[in-house]
Amino acid sequence: MRERKIFGDKPRNDIRPILETPPWHSTQNAVTMSVVHGMAAGNWGYRAGGLHVEQETRQPCLAADLIINPSATFKEKPDPKGLVFGTVFSDNMLFIEWSADSGWEKPQVKPLENLSVHPAISAFHYAVELFEGMKAYRGVDGKIRLFRPRLNMDRMLRSAIRATLPGFDKEELLECIRKLVEVEKEWVPYSSSASLYIRPTLIGTEPSLGVKKPSKALLYVILSPVGPYFASGSFNPISLWADPKYVRAWKGGTGDCKLGG
């Protein structure tokens, strides 16, 4: 095994505004907090290694249908200097259900709550689930910015296809996430060393022990104000062991996805 020095959170000089229009032609790595244009969702396909997979999403998820019923109570915001990664959560969540019969239901922003699911859902037994990790930052100018969110949407859709979970319109989902962050904007820390972590999650929820593509799913997004991932801070190097015995990615595997298990 060999020791390797790496750094924690990278400098954030390439984060783009989401409260103003980006000043370049490409929209690959930025999203504005004003309008995000979407496209119709229906049949989608993905080609990898010569295999073409198509799936019908039925009713698409549309940000225009978003129902916002935020919490009437507000938790106290934590001190950014004392944040522990992923232990504090905002007041609200994004919640979208899907079924093979009717497609995506109307998305909702509602108070954060525990999930009520059957103990036989495929997410529990066969790890039919995926997640993403995004961040929103508050700049010194007071504006809130997302870091390369479209790349997260690309990987999330790729993960959904790999896990036989339902497809979705990336721009429409991103607009729903943008609106959630807008509702929870006071949870974005007023700090240059902290941020709001955004965790989109998609799980299979069909109550069946059969190994198959789920006919029901749930997509939800929760928010958590966080400090540096490592206790050493944002820009201090840490020591890691690179052990070839345990491999996360392999040929034909899921190293390009973000799955459970």
C-alpha positions in Angstrom: 0.0 0.0 0.0 1.1 3.5 -0.7 0.4 6.8 1.1 -1.0 9.7 -0.9 -1.4 13.3 0.0 -4.6 14.9 -1.1 -6.5 18.1 -0.2 -9.9 18.6 1.2 -12.5 20.9 -0.4 -11.1 22.5 -3.5 -10.9 26.3 -3.9 -14.3 27.5 -5.1 -13.1 30.0 -7.8 -15.0 28.1 -10.5 -18.5 28.3 -8.8 -21.0 30.0 -11.0 -23.9 32.3 -9.9 -27.4 31.0 -9.7 -28.9 34.4 -9.0 -27.8 35.9 -12.2 -27.3 34.9 -15.9 -23.8 33.4 -16.5 -21.6 35.5 -18.8 -20.6 32.8 -21.2 -22.3 30.8 -23.9 -22.0 27.3 -22.4 -24.5 26.4 -19.7 -22.9 23.1 -18.8 -21.6 24.0 -15.4 -24.0 26.7 -14.2 -27.7 27.3 -13.4 -29.4 30.6 -12.8 -31.9 31.3 -10.0 -34.2 33.0 -12.5 -35.3 30.6 -15.2 -34.0 27.2 -16.1 -35.4 26.0 -19.5 -36.6 22.4 -19.7 -37.6 20.0 -22.4 -40.3 17.5 -22.8 -39.7 14.1 -21.2 -41.1 10.8 -22.7 -39.1 8.0 -24.0 -35.4 8.3 -23.2 -32.5 6.1 -24.2 -28.9 5.6 -23.1 -26.2 3.9 -25.0 -23.2 2.4 -23.2 -21.0 -0.4 -24.4 -23.2 -1.2 -27.3 -26.3 -1.7 -25.1 -29.2 0.6 -25.8 -31.8 0.9 -23.0 -35.1 2.7 -23.4 -37.7 3.4 -20.8 -41.0 5.1 -20.7 -41.3 7.7 -17.9 -45.1 8.2 -18.6 -46.0 11.5 -17.0 -42.9 13.7 -16.8 -41.8 15.6 -13.7 -42.6 19.3 -14.4 -41.2 22.1 -12.3 -44.2 24.2 -13.3 -46.4 21.7 -11.3 -44.4 22.1 -8.1 -46.5 22.5 -5.0 -44.9 24.5 -2.3 -46.3 24.0 1.3 -43.3 24.9 3.5 -43.0 24.3 7.2 -44.7 26.8 9.5 -42.1 26.3 12.1 -38.4 27.1 11.8 -35.5 25.5 13.4 -32.6 27.5 14.7 -29.8 27.9 12.3 -26.5 26.4 13.5 -23.2 28.3 14.0 -21.2 27.7 10.7 -18.0 27.3 12.7 -19.3 24.2 14.6 -20.9 22.3 11.8 -20.4 18.5 11.6 -20.9 17.1 8.1 -24.4 15.8 7.4 -25.9 15.9 10.9 -28.1 19.1 10.7 -31.0 19.4 8.2 -33.1 22.2 6.9 -36.9 22.7 7.5 -38.1 21.4 4.2 -37.6 18.7 1.5 -38.4 18.0 -2.1 -40.7 14.9 -2.5 -41.7 13.3 -5.8 -43.4 9.9 -6.2 -43.3 7.7 -9.3 -45.2 4.6 -10.5 -45.1 2.6 -13.7 -48.8 3.2 -14.2 -49.0 6.9 -13.9 -45.4 8.2 -14.1 -44.2 11.1 -12.0 -46.6 12.7 -9.5 -46.6 16.5 -8.9 -43.4 17.5 -7.1 -43.8 18.9 -3.6 -41.8 21.1 -1.3 -43.0 20.2 2.2 -41.7 20.0 5.8 -38.9 17.5 6.4 -40.3 14.3 7.8 -39.5 10.6 8.2 -40.4 8.3 5.3 -43.1 5.7 5.7 -42.3 2.7 3.5 -43.0 -1.1 3.4 -40.2 -3.3 4.9 -40.0 -5.3 1.6 -39.0 -2.4 -0.7 -36.2 -3.1 -3.1 -34.1 -0.3 -1.8 -33.7 -2.2 1.5 -33.1 -5.7 0.1 -31.3 -5.1 -3.2 -29.9 -1.6 -2.9 -32.1 -0.3 -5.8 -31.2 3.2 -4.9 -29.0 6.1 -5.9 -27.9 9.5 -4.5 -26.1 12.6 -5.5 -24.1 15.2 -3.7 -24.3 18.9 -4.6 -23.5 22.2 -2.8 -24.9 25.7 -2.7 -22.5 28.5 -1.6 -23.2 32.1 -0.4 -20.6 34.4 -2.0 -19.1 37.5 -0.4 -21.5 39.4 -2.6 -24.5 37.7 -0.9 -25.5 35.7 -3.9 -26.2 32.0 -3.8 -24.3 29.8 -6.2 -24.6 26.1 -7.2 -21.4 24.2 -8.2 -21.7 22.5 -11.6 -25.2 21.2 -11.0 -25.8 19.9 -14.5 -22.9 17.5 -14.2 -24.7 16.1 -11.1 -27.9 15.7 -13.1 -26.0 13.9 -15.8 -24.6 11.4 -13.4 -27.9 11.0 -11.5 -29.7 10.1 -14.7 -26.9 7.7 -15.7 -27.2 6.1 -12.2 -31.0 5.8 -12.6 -30.6 3.9 -15.9 -28.0 1.6 -14.4 -30.1 0.8 -11.4 -33.3 0.3 -13.5 -34.9 3.2 -11.7 -37.2 5.7 -13.6 -35.7 8.3 -15.9 -36.5 12.0 -15.4 -36.0 15.3 -17.2 -32.7 16.7 -15.8 -33.6 20.4 -16.4 -37.0 20.0 -14.7 -35.5 18.3 -11.7 -32.8 20.9 -11.5 -35.4 23.6 -11.5 -37.3 21.9 -8.6 -34.0 21.7 -6.7 -33.4 25.4 -7.4 -36.8 26.3 -6.0 -36.2 24.2 -2.9 -32.9 26.1 -2.3 -34.8 29.3 -2.9 -37.3 28.4 -0.2 -34.4 27.4 2.2 -32.0 30.2 1.2 -31.5 31.2 4.9 -30.0 27.7 5.4 -27.1 28.6 3.1 -24.4 29.6 5.6 -23.2 33.1 5.8 -19.6 31.8 5.7 -16.8 31.3 3.3 -15.9 28.0 4.9 -19.3 26.4 5.0 -22.0 25.5 2.4 -25.4 24.0 2.0 -25.1 20.3 1.0 -27.9 19.1 -1.4 -28.6 15.4 -1.3 -30.9 14.2 -4.2 -32.0 10.5 -3.6 -34.0 8.1 -5.7 -35.1 4.7 -4.2 -37.2 1.8 -5.4 -40.3 1.5 -3.2 -42.2 -1.4 -4.6 -43.0 -3.8 -1.8 -41.8 -7.1 -3.3 -39.0 -9.5 -2.7 -38.7 -10.4 -6.3 -35.6 -9.3 -8.1 -36.9 -7.0 -10.8 -37.2 -3.5 -12.0 -39.3 -1.6 -9.4 -42.8 -0.4 -10.4 -42.7 2.3 -7.8 -40.1 4.8 -6.8 -39.5 7.9 -4.7 -37.3 10.8 -5.4 -36.5 13.2 -2.6 -34.0 15.9 -1.9 -32.9 17.0 1.6 -30.6 19.8 2.6 -27.9 20.0 5.2 -25.6 23.0 6.1 -22.1 21.6 6.3 -18.5 22.7 7.1 -15.4 21.0 5.6 -15.8 17.3 5.0 -12.5 16.6 6.8 -11.9 17.8 10.4 -8.5 19.2 9.3 -10.3 22.0 7.4 -10.9 23.1 3.8 -7.4 23.5 2.5 -5.2 21.4 4.8 -3.7 18.2 3.3 -4.7 14.8 4.7 -3.0 11.4 4.5 -4.8 8.4 2.9 -3.9 4.8 2.2 -4.5 3.6 -1.3 -5.2 -0.1 -0.9 -5.5 -2.1 -4.2 -7.3 -5.0 -2.3 -10.6 -3.1 -2.2 -11.8 -1.7 -5.6 -14.8 0.6 -6.0 -14.8 0.7 -9.9 -14.1 -2.1 -12.3 -14.6 -2.8 -16.0 -18.3 -3.2 -16.6 -19.1 -2.0 -13.1 -20.7 1.0 -11.6 -17.8 3.3 -10.9 -19.4 6.0 -13.1 -22.6 6.0 -11.0 -23.5 6.9 -7.4 -25.4 3.9 -6.1 -26.2 2.3 -2.8 -24.6 -0.9 -1.6 
